[in-house]
Amino acid sequence: MDRGPVFLAGIERSGTSLMYALLASHPNIAMTRRTNLWTFFNNQYGDLSLPGNFERCLNAMMHYKRLLVLKPDPDRLRREFWQGEPTYARLFTLLEEHHAEKLGKPRWGDKSLNTERYVEAIFAAYPAARMIHMLRDPRDRYASSRTRWKKMKGKVGAGTAMWLSSVGLAGRNRQRYPDRYKIVRYETLATQPEETLREVCAFLNEDYTPAMLTMEGAPGHRDKGGNSSYGWREPDRISTGSIGRYRQVMSRREMAFMQAYARRDMLAWGYLPEPIQFSLGEQLGFYLGDWPANLVRMVGWRARDAIQNRRGRTLPPYTIVAEPEGTRA
């Protein structure tokens, strides 16, 4: 049975880190995280059959912080790349396979945010690939982002647009690739971890193993108690304490806006809107102030995302290392 690579998709604060830690603890799966290969590198340097383009791409990869943690060997990548088809997917595969080889695992997988955007190119490149899309209550996802990054406060319009974009892709991708695309709700994983993992393993054509629940394959995630925005969690445990935390974080006006625009998709995925009642004065403040401001942020996020989808996304400056040690050609 052909077992292709595993791609873990979804937007930030949706449970992708938890699923990553569980998958990385399977004896057959070597997971990487935040490589963002398809976001920042695919088709960004022209035709890789031209040596100059290949070298520019490889050089950029060797200066990217989130790839350097894998300790890639640029000479080996260069040598093996020219022994086969000179494509981006093959270059990415070599990088991933080298990492899996170090871990002694036969199958590789990658967790990078927003991978759902690239499903067509990924499935075309890897006919046996599987993609798992993590989905979370949009209110809890936004509340987690707002708690983790203070700059998110007041940006519920952008948070709503981000969730709607991702959940829309989830539905379309699963409809198009029903046997290769699986959607997992964070809440289901957190409350029913073993049952959910058994379903995930069956989807991946792998046997379930209890070792996955130890998260031993991701010690950094396990030992700090996960990746919660709400402080320390007991190591080696899957907590449900973040479910419903939006009630302590979001204002009623924020909830009212998000629920108004995301209501249909929320209901489709089992996320029930909260009943919210405003006084006359609160209604005036909401409809004359909050509503138009949040709507502008929603439209702005969508416009920016559309432009980036068309032009491509460049590496953020803070992720680039000037002179990575031990990676010069």
C-alpha positions as CSV (number, residue, x, y, z in Angstrom):
1,M,0.0,0.0,0.0
2,D,1.4,3.4,-1.1
3,R,1.7,5.7,1.9
4,G,2.4,9.3,0.7
5,P,3.3,12.3,2.7
6,V,1.0,13.8,5.3
7,F,0.2,17.5,5.3
8,L,-1.3,19.2,8.3
9,A,-3.3,22.3,7.4
10,G,-5.4,25.0,9.1
11,I,-5.0,28.6,10.4
12,E,-3.2,29.7,13.5
13,R,-4.5,28.8,16.9
14,S,-6.7,26.0,15.5
15,G,-5.0,23.0,17.2
16,T,-2.4,22.3,14.5
17,S,0.4,22.1,17.1
18,L,-1.4,19.5,19.1
19,M,-2.1,17.4,16.1
20,Y,1.5,17.8,15.0
21,A,2.8,16.5,18.3
22,L,0.5,13.5,18.1
23,L,1.4,12.6,14.6
24,A,5.1,13.1,15.3
25,S,4.8,10.5,17.9
26,H,3.7,7.8,15.5
27,P,6.6,5.4,14.9
28,N,6.2,5.6,11.1
29,I,5.8,9.4,10.6
30,A,8.5,12.1,10.8
31,M,6.8,15.5,11.1
32,T,8.3,18.9,10.3
33,R,6.6,22.1,11.3
34,R,6.4,25.6,10.0
35,T,8.6,24.9,7.0
36,N,6.1,27.0,4.9
37,L,7.7,25.5,1.7
38,W,4.6,25.9,-0.4
39,T,3.9,29.4,0.9
40,F,7.3,31.0,0.5
41,F,9.2,28.9,-2.0
42,N,7.0,27.1,-4.5
43,N,7.3,28.8,-7.9
44,Q,9.0,31.8,-6.4
45,Y,12.3,31.4,-8.1
46,G,11.4,30.5,-11.7
47,D,12.2,27.2,-13.5
48,L,14.5,25.1,-11.3
49,S,15.9,23.3,-14.3
50,L,18.0,26.5,-14.7
51,P,21.0,26.2,-12.3
52,G,20.9,29.9,-11.5
53,N,17.2,29.7,-10.3
54,F,17.9,26.5,-8.3
55,E,20.8,28.2,-6.5
56,R,18.8,31.2,-5.7
57,C,16.0,29.0,-4.2
58,L,18.4,26.8,-2.3
59,N,20.3,29.8,-0.9
60,A,17.0,31.3,0.3
61,M,16.1,28.0,1.9
62,M,19.5,27.8,3.7
63,H,18.9,31.3,5.2
64,Y,15.4,30.5,6.5
65,K,15.3,30.0,10.3
66,R,12.5,27.5,10.2
67,L,14.4,25.2,7.8
68,L,17.7,25.6,9.5
69,V,16.4,23.7,12.6
70,L,16.3,20.6,10.4
71,K,20.1,20.9,9.9
72,P,19.9,20.5,6.1
73,D,22.9,19.5,4.1
74,P,23.0,21.9,1.1
75,D,25.6,19.9,-0.8
76,R,23.6,16.7,-0.5
77,L,20.4,18.5,-1.6
78,R,22.3,19.9,-4.6
79,R,23.8,16.6,-5.6
80,E,20.6,14.6,-5.3
81,F,18.4,17.2,-6.8
82,W,20.3,17.1,-10.2
83,Q,19.9,13.3,-10.2
84,G,16.1,13.5,-10.9
85,E,13.3,15.8,-12.1
86,P,14.2,19.4,-11.3
87,T,10.9,20.5,-9.7
88,Y,10.0,22.4,-6.5
89,A,8.1,19.4,-5.1
90,R,11.1,17.2,-5.6
91,L,13.4,19.7,-3.8
92,F,10.9,19.9,-0.9
93,T,10.7,16.1,-0.9
94,L,14.5,15.7,-0.6
95,L,14.6,18.1,2.4
96,E,11.8,16.2,4.1
97,E,13.2,12.7,3.3
98,H,16.6,13.7,4.8
99,H,14.9,14.7,8.0
100,A,12.8,11.5,8.2
101,E,16.0,9.5,7.5
102,K,17.7,11.1,10.5
103,L,14.7,10.0,12.7
104,G,14.7,6.5,11.2
105,K,11.1,6.8,10.0
106,P,9.7,5.7,6.6
107,R,7.1,8.4,6.1
108,W,7.3,12.2,6.3
109,G,4.8,14.9,7.0
110,D,4.7,18.6,7.4
111,K,2.7,21.0,9.5
112,S,2.5,24.5,8.0
113,L,-0.3,27.0,8.5
114,N,-2.6,27.7,5.6
115,T,-1.5,24.7,3.6
116,E,-5.1,24.2,2.5
117,R,-4.5,27.0,0.0
118,Y,-2.1,24.8,-2.0
119,V,-4.0,21.5,-2.1
120,E,-4.3,21.2,-5.9
121,A,-0.5,21.7,-6.4
122,I,0.3,19.3,-3.5
123,F,-2.0,16.5,-4.6
124,A,-0.8,16.9,-8.2
125,A,2.8,16.5,-7.0
126,Y,2.0,13.7,-4.5
127,P,-0.7,11.4,-5.8
128,A,-0.7,9.4,-2.5
129,A,-0.6,12.4,-0.2
130,R,-3.1,13.0,2.6
131,M,-4.1,16.3,4.1
132,I,-5.6,16.9,7.6
133,H,-7.3,20.2,8.1
134,M,-7.7,21.4,11.7
135,L,-10.8,23.5,12.5
136,R,-11.8,25.3,15.6
137,D,-14.7,27.4,16.9
138,P,-13.9,30.8,15.3
139,R,-14.6,32.6,18.6
140,D,-12.1,30.5,20.6
141,R,-9.6,30.7,17.7
142,Y,-9.8,34.5,17.7
143,A,-9.8,34.7,21.5
144,S,-6.6,32.6,21.6
145,S,-5.0,34.8,19.0
146,R,-6.0,38.0,20.8
147,T,-4.6,36.6,24.1
148,R,-1.3,35.5,22.5
149,W,-0.8,38.6,20.4
150,K,-2.1,41.9,21.9
151,K,-2.0,43.5,18.4
152,M,-5.1,41.3,17.5
153,K,-7.3,43.2,19.9
154,G,-10.1,45.0,18.0
155,K,-9.4,43.0,14.8
156,V,-12.4,40.7,15.0
157,G,-13.3,41.6,11.4
158,A,-10.0,40.2,10.2
159,G,-10.3,37.2,12.4
160,T,-13.7,36.5,11.0
161,A,-12.5,36.8,7.4
162,M,-9.6,34.5,8.1
163,W,-11.8,31.8,9.6
164,L,-14.4,32.0,6.8
165,S,-11.6,31.7,4.2
166,S,-10.2,28.6,5.8
167,V,-13.5,26.9,6.5
168,G,-14.6,27.6,3.0
169,L,-11.4,25.9,1.6
170,A,-11.9,23.0,4.0
171,G,-15.4,22.3,2.6
172,R,-14.4,22.7,-1.0
173,N,-11.2,20.6,-0.7
174,R,-12.9,17.8,1.1
175,Q,-15.7,17.7,-1.5
176,R,-13.1,17.6,-4.3
177,Y,-10.8,15.1,-2.7
178,P,-13.0,13.1,-0.3
179,D,-10.6,10.2,0.1
180,R,-7.5,12.3,0.6
181,Y,-8.7,15.3,2.7
182,K,-9.9,15.0,6.3
183,I,-11.3,17.8,8.5
184,V,-10.7,17.4,12.3
185,R,-12.4,19.7,14.8
186,Y,-10.0,20.7,17.6
187,E,-12.8,20.3,20.2
188,T,-13.3,16.6,19.1
189,L,-9.6,15.9,19.2
190,A,-9.3,17.5,22.7
191,T,-12.3,15.7,24.2
192,Q,-12.0,12.4,22.4
193,P,-8.3,12.0,21.6
194,E,-7.9,8.3,21.2
195,E,-11.1,7.8,19.2
196,T,-10.1,10.8,16.9
197,L,-6.6,9.5,16.4
198,R,-7.9,6.0,15.5
199,E,-9.9,7.7,12.7
200,V,-6.9,9.8,11.6
201,C,-4.7,6.7,11.5
202,A,-7.3,4.8,9.4
203,F,-7.4,7.8,7.0
204,L,-3.6,7.7,6.8
205,N,-3.5,3.9,6.3
206,E,-1.5,3.5,9.5
207,D,-2.1,1.5,12.6
208,Y,-3.0,3.4,15.7
209,T,-0.5,3.2,18.5
210,P,-1.0,4.5,22.1
211,A,2.5,6.0,21.9
212,M,0.9,8.9,20.0
213,L,-0.8,10.1,23.1
214,T,2.5,10.4,24.9
215,M,3.6,13.1,22.4
216,E,7.1,11.8,22.9
217,G,7.9,12.7,19.2
218,A,7.5,16.4,20.0
219,P,9.2,16.8,23.4
220,G,9.3,20.6,23.1
221,H,5.5,20.8,22.8
222,R,4.9,18.0,25.4
223,D,7.2,19.3,28.1
224,K,5.9,22.9,28.1
225,G,2.3,21.6,28.3
226,G,1.3,22.4,24.7
227,N,0.9,25.6,22.9
228,S,-1.9,27.3,24.8
229,S,-2.3,31.0,24.9
230,Y,-3.7,30.8,28.4
231,G,-0.5,29.9,30.3
232,W,0.9,26.7,31.7
233,R,-0.7,23.3,31.1
234,E,0.2,20.0,32.7
235,P,2.9,18.3,30.5
236,D,1.9,15.1,28.7
237,R,-1.8,15.9,28.9
238,I,-4.4,17.1,26.4
239,S,-6.4,19.8,28.1
240,T,-9.9,20.9,27.3
241,G,-9.5,24.1,29.3
242,S,-9.3,26.3,26.2
243,I,-12.7,25.3,24.9
244,G,-15.2,28.1,25.5
245,R,-12.6,30.5,26.8
246,Y,-13.9,33.1,24.3
247,R,-16.6,34.0,26.9
248,Q,-13.9,35.5,29.2
249,V,-11.9,37.1,26.4
250,M,-14.3,38.5,23.7
251,S,-16.6,41.4,24.2
252,R,-20.3,40.9,23.4
253,R,-19.9,43.3,20.4
254,E,-17.1,41.2,19.0
255,M,-19.1,38.1,19.4
256,A,-22.1,39.7,17.8
257,F,-20.2,40.7,14.7
258,M,-18.4,37.3,14.3
259,Q,-21.6,35.4,14.8
260,A,-23.5,37.5,12.4
261,Y,-21.1,36.9,9.5
262,A,-20.0,33.3,10.4
263,R,-23.3,32.0,11.6
264,R,-24.1,29.6,8.7
265,D,-20.6,28.0,8.7
266,M,-20.6,27.9,12.5
267,L,-23.8,26.0,12.6
268,A,-22.6,23.6,9.8
269,W,-19.7,22.6,12.0
270,G,-21.6,22.4,15.3
271,Y,-20.6,25.8,16.8
272,L,-23.7,27.3,18.3
273,P,-24.0,31.1,18.4
274,E,-24.4,32.7,21.8
275,P,-27.7,34.7,22.4
276,I,-26.7,38.4,22.7
277,Q,-29.1,41.2,23.6
278,F,-28.2,44.8,23.5
279,S,-29.9,47.8,25.0
280,L,-30.9,50.6,22.7
281,G,-27.7,52.5,23.4
282,E,-25.6,49.5,22.9
283,Q,-27.3,48.8,19.6
284,L,-26.5,52.3,18.4
285,G,-22.9,52.0,19.5
286,F,-22.6,48.6,17.8
287,Y,-24.2,49.5,14.4
288,L,-22.7,53.0,14.1
289,G,-19.2,52.2,15.5
290,D,-18.2,48.5,15.8
291,W,-20.0,47.2,12.8
292,P,-18.6,49.5,10.1
293,A,-15.1,49.4,11.6
294,N,-15.0,45.6,11.7
295,L,-16.5,45.4,8.3
296,V,-13.7,47.5,6.9
297,R,-11.1,45.2,8.6
298,M,-12.9,42.2,7.1
299,V,-12.9,43.6,3.6
300,G,-9.3,44.8,4.0
301,W,-8.1,41.3,5.0
302,R,-9.9,39.7,2.1
303,A,-8.4,42.2,-0.4
304,R,-4.9,41.7,1.0
305,D,-5.2,38.0,1.0
306,A,-6.4,38.0,-2.6
307,I,-3.4,40.1,-3.7
308,Q,-1.0,37.8,-1.9
309,N,-2.6,34.8,-3.4
310,R,-2.0,36.3,-6.8
311,R,1.5,37.7,-6.3
312,G,2.9,35.2,-3.9
313,R,4.1,35.6,-0.4
314,T,7.7,36.6,0.4
315,L,9.8,35.5,3.4
316,P,9.3,37.9,6.4
317,P,12.6,39.6,7.2
318,Y,12.7,38.4,10.8
319,T,12.8,34.8,9.6
320,I,16.0,35.2,7.5
321,V,19.5,34.5,8.9
322,A,22.3,36.5,7.3
323,E,25.1,33.9,7.6
324,P,23.7,30.5,8.7
325,E,26.6,28.5,10.3
326,G,27.6,25.3,8.4
327,T,25.3,25.8,5.4
328,R,27.5,27.6,2.9
329,A,27.9,25.9,-0.4
